Amino acid sequence: MDKILSVFCVLLLFLYPSSALPLCTDLRAPTTPKSNLAFCPYNGKSCCNPSEDLELQKRFQAMNISDSTCASAVKSILCATCDPFSAELFKVKSEPRPVPILCNSTAGAPLSSLSDNDFCSTTWNSCQNVMILNSPFAPSLQSKAQVPQNASISKLTDLWQSKSDFCNAFGGVTDEISICFNGEPVSLNETNTLPPTKGVCLEKIGNGSYLNMVAHPDGSNRAFFSNQAGKIWLATIPDQDSGEVMGIDESSPFVDLTDQVHLDTSFGMMGMAFHPDFANNGRFFASYNCDKEKSPGCGGICACNSDVGCDPSQLGSLDSGPHCKYQTIVSEFTANGTASNPSLAETAKPLEVRRIFTMGLPFGANHGGQILFGPDDGYLYIMMGDGGSKGDPYNFAQNKKSLLGKIIRVDVDFIPREEEIVKLGLWGNYSIPQDNPYSEDKELGLEIWALGLRNPWRCSFDSERPSYFLCADVGQDQYEEQTPGGNTSANSIDSILPILGYSHSEINKLGSAAISGGYFYRAKTDPCTYGSYLYGDLYANHIWAASETPQDSGNFSTTDIPFSCAPSSPIRCSSVPNSNLPALEYIFSFGEDNRKDVFILTQSGVYRVVRPSRCGGGGPSPASVGGGFPSPASCRLRSWFGGLGLVGVGLLWVCGCGLELGEAGMFSVVGLGLDLGFRWSSTAVA
């Protein structure tokens, strides 16, 4: 039976000095090699494979270091390249270094378990008078060593006048680093762990049934909603506790694309995305299906073709109707010309500006369709299913040339000339990001960013850590999973193992289920859910919260959490018969607004996660969901010292569950005079 895949990847940038994430110097996620490393002490996830480990061993042996203490220090420094946090240790995004940042307490490094020794001084003391061939310390760093670079054999005292000069160059100070190297593999502070949330409280703010929600790129309290038929609406999201419903006029859509969309059970408009600079350029995009027999402009190349080892003439025996009758389309539209500037536009013309992508579908299901822009890179991500037939008979998902069963990543800001598009064999009007995985694996299609998916249904970036990307992918007969993968290194792109999952039998007696991906909860409304990844199942009886233990480790555990509807909900919630559960009917998708509140888009309406105290103790009973909704309690704020904190100090929420923190106040660390900028209300709401 197929097992679904979801993508969890850590690959882009460290945007925030307060958060170090597992990332290699080549900006790929650490992976688990097929065999243990023989030289460097990194087991499990690592940034080296056995052949790279062997090269490091040869390099070390060639140095011919006579002193054992110095040799041990140099070996650990060389092997730091394999550390899962090597990108941060070597500062690859700012000033790449020949050696990692060495912990240097005398230079004012952060107070932390990550830097609680003076490894820089230890290295100097043990190696200052030891001859090293092709020393890693020989290159001039920041012009602090006034000697020729790459001296063939040298002592530290040949290169640096003193320990102070050496550690000023290779060590770090508080305002320069977030983590440093102490001679051992980086180990996160195990107390940096958030307990899982014990439940969520919902309010209903809309009656409409939508597939997609996208926050307005202008940062306002507005959001776009779309349905499967092809209409997009612009709505106003009310403040929490206002008692108001969301402002939307379904009789007046922002744009109506229904004439271009083929609507059926598995077809329709599956995604929409608004350019990050929409407020200025008015560009937005729709992902939908069309029928080439009914729409003259629908035709495209069939995904089943000789380039991927598929014979279209054989498809008729596996699927009814002409092969590739239905197409997946990504089109560009514009809001320009309908208002004085695009941010004020309330309508757009349903006229295609540019065809970004067209592909004929070999079968009638599993074609994904979500699109979104990367928060760091600005590229467009397109989620593609494996094509639809049970068991993926042509192995499209693992075929490195096929774009089925993939996440593809393209640049829509630079459009090549037509002859270049033809030359590269592209599927539309886009260019290829230079750091797509094909740069390491020439067998991969240029567009491919992740492979091995069945039917990805709702992917999202963590708004606080944009390098984190989770994607749910619908299973086949027995199991739903979420797994690490994505833009991994070329030699491990097939090695995807689950991090989260559930069996169909856990959901209902019929054994049917379909996962829907959600979001990391980053709103200020419910601190007890803060940092948890919320996701659900189509049949709406289960919502899960996944927590990472410890944070930034990539290790997730998940809890099937109770959920209830607030008695003060602006729209009264109905209940499932013989249950206290709100009658969501079907969960189609999740959404996030500019406040980072999380929404659940269901058949019965639009629901928002609100503060737990609004549900009080009147949630689902233990018998109905395996545990009642927690009674209100307080969250306590605990300070911890670590290189993962802002300016050496971080704040960790430890939640009992039920304290509401608003937007008015600000927490600071008493006695240290540090304002960490956590703007939360200090008033507890019972």
C-alpha positions in Angstrom: 0.0 0.0 0.0 1.2 3.5 -0.7 2.4 5.5 2.1 2.0 9.2 1.7 4.8 11.6 1.9 5.0 15.0 3.3 7.9 17.4 3.1 9.7 18.7 6.2 12.8 20.5 5.2 15.3 22.9 6.6 17.1 24.5 3.8 17.1 28.2 3.2 18.5 30.9 5.5 19.0 31.7 9.1 17.0 34.9 9.1 16.9 35.3 12.9 20.1 35.3 15.0 17.9 34.0 17.9 17.3 30.7 16.1 19.9 28.2 14.9 18.4 25.6 12.6 20.0 22.3 11.3 21.5 23.3 8.0 24.7 22.3 6.1 27.2 24.6 4.6 25.8 23.8 1.1 22.4 25.0 2.4 20.9 21.5 2.4 19.2 19.7 5.2 21.3 17.2 7.2 20.6 13.6 6.2 21.3 10.1 7.7 24.0 8.4 5.6 23.5 4.8 4.6 26.5 3.7 6.7 28.2 5.3 9.7 31.0 7.7 9.4 34.3 6.1 10.2 36.4 9.2 11.0 34.2 12.0 12.3 32.1 11.4 15.4 28.7 12.2 13.8 26.1 9.4 13.9 22.6 9.8 12.8 21.8 13.0 10.8 25.0 14.6 9.5 26.2 17.0 6.8 28.7 14.4 5.5 28.5 11.2 3.7 31.0 8.3 4.0 33.1 9.5 1.0 33.3 13.1 2.4 34.2 11.6 5.8 37.1 9.7 4.1 38.3 12.9 2.4 38.4 14.7 5.8 40.4 11.8 7.2 43.0 11.9 4.4 43.3 15.7 4.8 43.9 15.3 8.6 46.4 12.5 8.1 48.3 14.6 5.6 48.7 17.4 8.2 51.1 15.1 10.1 50.4 16.6 13.5 52.9 15.2 16.1 51.1 16.4 19.3 48.1 14.2 20.2 46.3 17.0 22.1 46.6 19.4 19.1 45.7 16.6 16.7 42.5 15.9 18.6 41.5 19.6 18.5 42.3 19.9 14.8 40.4 16.7 14.0 37.3 18.0 15.7 37.6 21.4 13.9 37.8 19.6 10.5 34.9 17.4 11.3 32.7 20.4 12.3 31.9 20.5 8.6 29.8 17.4 9.2 27.9 19.0 12.1 24.1 19.3 11.4 24.5 23.0 12.4 27.6 23.6 10.2 26.0 26.4 8.2 25.7 28.4 11.3 29.0 27.4 12.7 30.8 28.5 9.5 28.5 31.5 8.9 28.0 30.6 5.3 25.4 33.2 4.6 27.5 36.2 5.8 31.2 35.6 5.9 32.2 31.9 5.1 35.1 30.8 7.3 37.8 28.2 6.9 37.1 27.0 10.4 33.9 27.1 12.6 33.4 29.9 15.2 35.4 28.6 18.2 33.8 29.2 21.6 35.8 32.0 23.3 34.4 32.9 26.7 37.1 35.4 27.3 35.9 37.4 24.3 32.4 37.7 25.7 30.7 34.8 24.0 27.1 34.1 25.0 26.4 32.4 28.3 25.2 29.0 27.2 25.6 25.3 27.4 26.7 25.6 23.8 29.7 27.8 24.6 30.5 27.0 28.3 34.2 26.4 27.6 37.0 28.3 26.0 37.8 26.0 23.1 39.6 28.7 21.3 42.1 29.1 24.1 42.4 25.3 24.4 43.2 25.1 20.7 45.8 27.8 21.0 47.4 26.3 24.0 47.7 22.9 22.5 48.7 23.9 19.0 50.6 27.1 19.2 54.1 25.5 18.8 53.1 22.5 16.7 54.0 22.3 13.1 50.9 21.7 10.9 51.1 21.0 7.1 48.4 23.0 5.2 47.0 24.3 8.5 43.3 25.3 8.4 44.4 28.4 10.3 46.9 29.6 7.7 44.5 31.6 5.5 44.2 35.2 6.5 40.8 35.9 8.1 39.4 39.3 8.1 42.9 40.7 7.4 43.9 40.0 11.0 46.8 37.7 10.0 49.5 39.7 8.2 51.2 36.6 6.6 51.0 35.0 3.2 47.9 32.8 2.8 48.0 29.0 2.6 51.5 28.6 4.0 52.5 25.0 3.4 53.7 24.3 7.0 53.3 26.5 10.0 52.8 27.0 13.7 50.1 29.2 15.1 52.8 31.5 16.5 54.0 31.9 12.9 50.6 33.3 11.9 49.3 35.0 15.0 51.1 37.3 17.4 49.1 36.1 20.5 46.3 34.0 21.8 44.2 37.2 21.9 44.8 37.9 18.2 44.0 34.3 17.3 40.7 34.2 19.2 39.7 37.6 18.0 39.8 36.1 14.5 38.5 32.6 15.1 36.4 33.1 18.2 33.2 35.1 18.6 31.6 37.7 20.7 28.0 38.1 21.9 26.8 40.3 19.0 28.4 38.1 16.3 27.3 34.6 16.9 24.3 32.5 18.0 26.2 29.2 18.4 29.8 28.4 18.6 32.0 25.2 18.4 33.3 23.8 21.6 35.1 20.8 20.2 32.0 18.5 20.3 29.0 18.1 18.1 26.5 20.8 18.7 23.9 19.7 21.2 20.8 21.7 21.8 19.8 22.5 25.3 17.2 19.8 26.1 15.2 22.2 28.2 14.4 24.1 25.0 11.3 22.1 24.6 7.7 23.2 24.4 5.1 20.8 25.8 2.3 19.9 23.4 -0.9 21.9 23.6 -3.8 20.2 25.4 -6.6 21.5 23.1 -7.8 24.4 21.0 -10.8 26.6 21.2 -12.6 27.7 18.0 -15.0 30.4 17.0 -17.0 30.4 13.8 -16.8 33.6 11.8 -18.1 32.6 8.4 -20.6 30.2 6.7 -18.9 29.9 3.4 -17.1 26.7 2.2 -13.7 27.5 0.7 -10.6 25.5 -0.3 -8.0 28.2 0.0 -7.2 31.2 2.2 -4.3 33.7 1.6 -3.5 36.7 3.7 -3.4 40.0 1.8 0.2 40.7 1.0 -0.2 44.4 2.2 -0.2 43.2 5.8 -3.8 44.4 6.5 -6.6 42.5 8.2 -7.9 41.3 4.9 -7.5 37.9 3.2 -8.5 36.2 0.0 -10.7 33.1 0.0 -11.4 30.8 -3.0 -13.7 27.9 -3.8 -13.3 24.9 -6.0 -15.5 26.3 -8.7 -13.1 29.1 -9.4 -14.2 32.2 -7.5 -11.9 34.3 -5.4 -13.3 36.7 -2.7 -11.6 39.5 -0.7 -12.7 39.4 2.9 -12.1 41.4 6.1 -11.1 39.5 9.2 -12.6 40.8 12.4 -10.6 41.3 15.6 -10.8 38.6 18.1 -13.4 39.1 20.8 -15.2 41.7 18.6 -18.2 39.4 18.2 -18.2 40.2 14.5 -18.2 37.8 11.5 -15.8 38.2 8.6 -16.8 40.7 6.0 -17.4 39.0 2.7 -19.9 39.5 -0.1 -20.2 36.3 -2.0 -22.3 38.0 -4.6 -19.4 40.2 -5.5 -16.2 38.1 -6.0 -12.8 39.6 -6.4 -12.5 37.6 -9.6 -14.6 34.9 -11.2 -12.6 32.3 -13.2 -15.4 29.7 -13.3 -15.6 29.9 -17.1 -12.0 28.7 -17.3 -12.1 26.0 -14.6 -13.3 22.4 -15.1 -15.2 21.5 -12.0 -15.7 17.9 -10.8 -15.1 15.9 -7.7 -11.4 15.8 -8.2 -11.0 18.9 -10.4 -11.4 22.6 -10.0 -9.4 25.6 -8.8 -7.0 24.0 -6.2 -4.7 26.9 -5.4 -4.1 30.6 -5.5 -1.0 32.8 -4.7 -0.5 36.5 -4.5 2.9 37.9 -5.5 4.9 39.1 -2.4 4.8 42.6 -4.0 1.2 42.4 -5.0 0.4 45.7 -3.2 2.6 47.4 -5.9 2.5 45.1 -9.0 -1.0 43.6 -8.7 0.2 40.1 -9.8 -1.7 37.0 -8.6 -1.8 33.4 -9.8 -4.4 30.7 -9.9 -3.9 26.9 -10.1 -6.8 25.0 -11.7 -7.8 22.2 -14.0 -9.3 22.5 -17.5 -10.8 20.1 -20.0 -9.1 20.4 -23.4 -12.1 19.1 -25.2 -14.2 22.0 -23.9 -11.6 24.8 -23.6 -9.6 25.7 -26.8 -6.7 27.2 -24.8 -6.4 24.3 -22.5 -4.1 21.9 -24.3 -0.6 21.1 -23.2 2.0 18.4 -23.3 0.9 15.1 -21.6 2.9 14.2 -18.5 2.9 10.6 -19.9 5.5 10.8 -22.6 8.6 9.0 -23.9 10.9 11.2 -21.9 9.6 9.7 -18.7 9.2 6.1 -20.1 5.4 6.3 -20.4 3.4 5.4 -23.5 0.2 7.5 -23.8 -1.5 4.9 -26.0 -1.5 2.5 -23.0 -3.4 4.9 -20.7 -6.8 4.0 -22.1 -6.6 0.6 -20.4 -6.0 2.2 -17.1 -8.2 5.2 -17.2 -11.5 6.0 -19.0 -11.6 8.7 -21.7 -8.8 10.2 -23.8 -5.4 10.3 -22.3 -4.5 13.7 -20.8 -7.9 15.1 -21.4 -7.6 17.2 -18.2 -4.8 19.6 -17.6 -3.2 21.3 -14.7 -2.8 25.0 -15.3 -1.1 27.8 -13.4 -2.0 31.2 -14.8 -1.1 34.8 -14.0 -3.7 37.5 -13.6 -3.5 41.1 -12.6 -5.4 43.6 -10.4 -3.8 46.5 -12.1 -6.2 49.1 -13.6 -9.1 48.4 -11.3 -8.1 50.9 -8.6 -5.6 53.7 -8.1 -3.1 51.1 -6.8 -3.4 47.3 -6.5 -3.5 47.3 -2.7 -6.9 49.1 -2.9 -8.3 46.8 -5.7 -11.5 45.1 -4.8 -11.9 43.4 -8.1 -9.7 42.0 -10.9 -10.3 41.1 -14.5 -10.6 37.4 -15.4 -8.2 37.8 -18.3 -5.1 35.6 -18.3 -1.9 37.7 -18.5 0.5 34.8 -18.9 0.4 31.0 -18.8 3.0 30.0 -16.2 2.5 26.2 -16.4 0.5 23.6 -18.3 0.6 19.8 -18.0 -1.7 17.1 -19.2 -2.8 14.7 -16.5 -2.6 10.9 -17.2 -5.3 10.0 -14.8 -8.3 11.6 -13.0 -7.0 12.2 -9.4 -4.1 13.0 -7.2 -2.9 16.1 -8.9 -2.3 18.4 -5.9 -2.6 21.9 -7.1 -1.6 24.2 -4.2 0.7 27.1 -5.1 2.6 29.5 -2.8 5.5 31.8 -2.7 8.6 31.1 -0.6 8.9 33.8 2.1 12.7 34.0 1.8 13.4 33.4 -1.9 10.2 34.8 -3.6 10.0 31.7 -5.8 6.7 30.0 -6.7 6.2 26.5 -5.4 3.8 24.2 -7.2 2.6 21.0 -5.6 2.0 18.2 -8.0 0.4 14.8 -7.3 1.5 11.5 -8.8 -1.2 11.5 -11.5 -3.9 9.4 -10.0 -3.9 5.7 -10.7 -3.7 3.4 -7.7 -0.1 2.4 -6.9 1.4 4.9 -9.3 1.9 2.2 -12.0 4.4 4.3 -14.0 6.3 5.3 -10.9 6.0 9.0 -11.7 6.6 10.1 -8.2 10.1 8.6 -8.1 11.0 9.3 -11.7 13.5 12.1 -11.7 12.4 13.4 -15.1 8.7 13.5 -14.5 7.2 16.5 -12.7 4.3 14.3 -11.3 4.6 13.5 -7.6 6.9 16.5 -7.0 7.1 19.9 -5.6 8.4 22.2 -8.2 10.1 25.6 -7.7 10.2 28.2 -10.4 11.0 31.9 -10.8 8.1 33.9 -12.2 9.9 37.3 -11.9 12.3 36.5 -14.7 10.7 35.2 -17.9 13.1 33.8 -20.5 12.6 34.4 -24.2 10.5 31.8 -26.1 13.5 30.2 -27.8 15.2 29.7 -24.4 12.0 28.1 -23.0 11.9 25.7 -25.9 15.6 24.9 -25.6 15.3 24.1 -21.9 12.1 22.1 -22.4 10.2 24.1 -19.9 6.4 23.7 -19.3 5.6 27.3 -19.4 6.8 30.9 -18.8 9.2 30.8 -15.9 12.9 30.5 -15.2 14.8 28.0 -13.1 16.4 29.0 -9.7 20.1 28.3 -9.9 20.1 26.5 -6.5 17.4 24.0 -7.4 18.6 20.4 -6.7 19.4 19.7 -10.3 22.6 21.7 -9.6 23.8 18.6 -7.7 21.9 15.9 -9.5 22.0 16.3 -13.2 19.4 13.5 -13.6 16.7 15.6 -12.0 14.3 17.8 -13.9 15.2 21.4 -13.7 12.1 22.4 -11.8 12.1 19.7 -9.2 12.6 20.8 -5.6 11.2 17.6 -3.9 10.1 14.2 -5.1 8.2 11.1 -4.0 4.8 12.5 -3.2 1.4 11.0 -3.9 -1.1 13.9 -3.5 0.3 16.8 -1.5 -2.6 18.6 0.3 -1.6 21.8 2.0 2.0 22.8 2.6 3.3 25.7 4.6 6.4 27.6 5.7 6.8 28.4 9.4 6.3 32.1 9.6 8.8 32.4 12.4 11.4 30.0 10.9 11.0 30.3 7.2 13.5 27.5 6.7 11.0 25.1 8.1 8.5 23.7 5.5 5.9 21.0 6.2 3.7 19.4 3.7 0.9 16.8 4.2 0.4 14.2 1.4 -2.8 12.2 1.2 -2.3 8.4 1.6 -4.0 5.6 -0.3 -5.5 2.7 1.7 -4.1 2.5 5.2 -1.9 5.3 6.4 -1.3 9.0 6.4 2.2 10.4 7.1 4.3 13.5 7.2 7.9 12.9 6.5 11.2 14.8 6.2 12.5 15.4 2.7 12.4 18.2 0.3 15.4 20.0 -1.0 17.8 17.4 0.5 21.2 16.5 -0.9 21.3 14.7 -4.2 22.6 11.4 -2.8 19.7 11.2 -0.3 16.7 12.7 -2.1 15.0 9.3 -2.1 15.6 8.6 1.6 12.4 10.0 3.1 11.2 8.7 6.4 8.0 9.6 8.3 8.0 12.1 11.1 4.3 12.1 11.8 1.4 9.9 10.8 -1.8 8.0 11.7 -3.5 4.9 10.4 -7.0 5.1 8.8 -8.4 2.7 11.3 -7.7 5.4 14.0 -10.1 7.8 12.3 -13.3 5.9 11.8 -14.7 2.4 11.5 -14.7 2.6 7.7 -11.0 3.0 7.7 -11.1 6.0 5.5 -9.0 9.2 6.0 -7.3 12.0 4.2 -4.8 14.3 5.8 -4.9 18.1 5.5 -1.7 20.0 6.3 -1.9 23.1 8.5 0.4 25.7 10.0 2.8 26.2 12.9 0.8 28.3 15.3 2.5 31.6 15.8 -0.4 33.9 16.9 -0.3 35.8 20.2 -3.8 34.5 21.1 -3.0 31.1 22.6 0.5 30.8 24.1 -0.1 27.2 25.0 -0.5 26.3 21.3 2.4 28.6 20.3 5.0 26.7 18.3 2.8 23.6 17.7 2.1 22.5 14.1 -1.7 22.1 13.7 -3.1 19.8 11.1 -6.3 17.7 10.6 -8.2 15.0 8.7 -10.8 15.5 6.1 -13.5 13.8 8.2 -13.2 16.5 10.8 -13.2 14.4 14.0 -9.5 14.8 14.6 -7.1 17.7 14.9 -3.5 17.1 15.9 -0.8 19.3 17.4 2.8 18.3 16.6 5.6 19.6 18.8 9.3 19.5 18.1 11.4 18.0 20.9 13.8 19.7 21.4 13.1 22.8 19.3 15.0 23.1 16.0 15.9 19.4 16.2 13.6 18.0 13.4 12.2 15.4 15.9 8.4 15.7 16.2 5.8 14.0 18.4 2.1 14.5 17.8 -1.0 14.7 20.0 -4.6 14.1 19.0 -6.0 17.2 20.7 -9.6 18.0 21.8 -11.3 20.9 20.2 -14.4 22.8 21.1 -16.4 25.8 19.9 -16.7 28.9 22.1 -20.1 29.6 23.5 -19.6 33.3 22.5 -18.8 32.4 18.9 -20.1 35.1 16.5 -21.9 32.4 14.5 -23.5 29.6 16.6 -21.7 26.3 16.2 -23.8 23.2 15.7 -22.6 19.9 17.2 -22.0 16.4 15.8 -24.9 14.2 16.9 -24.3 12.4 20.2 -21.1 14.4 20.7 -19.8 17.7 21.9 -17.6 18.1 18.9 -18.4 21.1 16.6 -20.0 19.9 13.3 -17.2 20.9 10.9 -18.5 18.2 8.5 -15.3 18.1 6.4 -12.0 19.9 6.8 -10.8 21.1 3.4 -7.8 23.2 4.4 -6.2 25.5 6.9 -5.3 29.2 6.6 -3.3 31.9 8.3 -3.8 35.6 8.4 -1.4 38.5 8.9 -1.8 38.3 12.6 -0.7 34.6 12.4 -4.1 33.4 13.6 -4.9 29.9 12.3 -8.2 29.2 10.5 -9.9 26.0 9.6 -11.7 25.9 6.3 -14.6 23.4 6.4 -17.7 22.4 4.7 -19.8 24.1 7.4 -17.8 27.4 7.5 -14.7 29.2 8.5 -13.4 28.7 12.1 -10.6 30.5 13.9 -8.5 29.3 16.8 -9.1 31.7 19.8 -7.9 31.9 23.4 -8.6 28.8 25.4 -10.4 30.7 28.2 -13.4 31.3 25.8 -14.1 27.6 25.9 -13.6 27.3 29.7 -14.0 23.7 30.9 -16.9 22.9 28.7 -15.0 21.2 25.9 -15.4 17.6 24.7 -15.6 15.0 27.3 -12.8 12.4 27.9 -15.1 9.7 26.5 -15.5 11.6 23.2 -12.0 12.5 22.4 -9.7 10.7 24.8 -9.3 13.7 27.1 -11.4 16.7 28.1 -10.6 20.3 27.1 -8.2 21.6 29.8 -9.5 24.0 32.4 -7.9 27.5 32.3 -4.6 27.7 34.0 -1.6 29.9 33.7 1.4 29.8 31.5 4.6 30.7 33.2 7.5 32.5 31.6 10.9 30.9 32.1 14.1 32.5 31.0 16.9 30.3 29.8 20.4 31.1 28.7 21.7 29.9 25.4 23.1 30.7 22.1 19.7 30.2 20.6 18.4 33.3 22.5 18.4 36.9 21.4 21.6 38.5 22.6 22.4 35.3 24.5 19.1 35.2 26.4 15.9 33.5 25.2 12.4 33.2 26.5 10.6 29.9 26.6 6.8 29.5 27.1 5.9 26.7 29.4 2.2 26.3 29.2 -0.3 24.8 31.6 -2.8 26.1 29.1 -5.3 29.0 29.3 -3.5 32.2 29.9 -4.4 34.8 27.3 -1.6 37.2 26.4 -2.7 40.2 24.3 -0.7 42.8 22.5 -0.3 45.6 25.0 2.6 44.7 27.4 6.2 43.7 27.1 8.3 41.2 29.0 11.9 41.8 29.8 14.5 39.9 31.8 14.8 41.4 35.3 18.3 42.2 36.4 19.8 42.1 32.9 18.4 45.2 31.5 17.5 43.5 28.2 14.3 44.3 26.4 13.7 41.2 24.2 10.8 42.7 22.3 8.2 40.1 23.2 5.2 42.3 23.1 2.6 40.4 25.1 0.1 41.5 27.6 0.9 40.7 31.2 -2.7 40.3 32.2 -4.0 36.8 32.7 -7.6 36.1 31.6 -9.3 33.4 33.6 
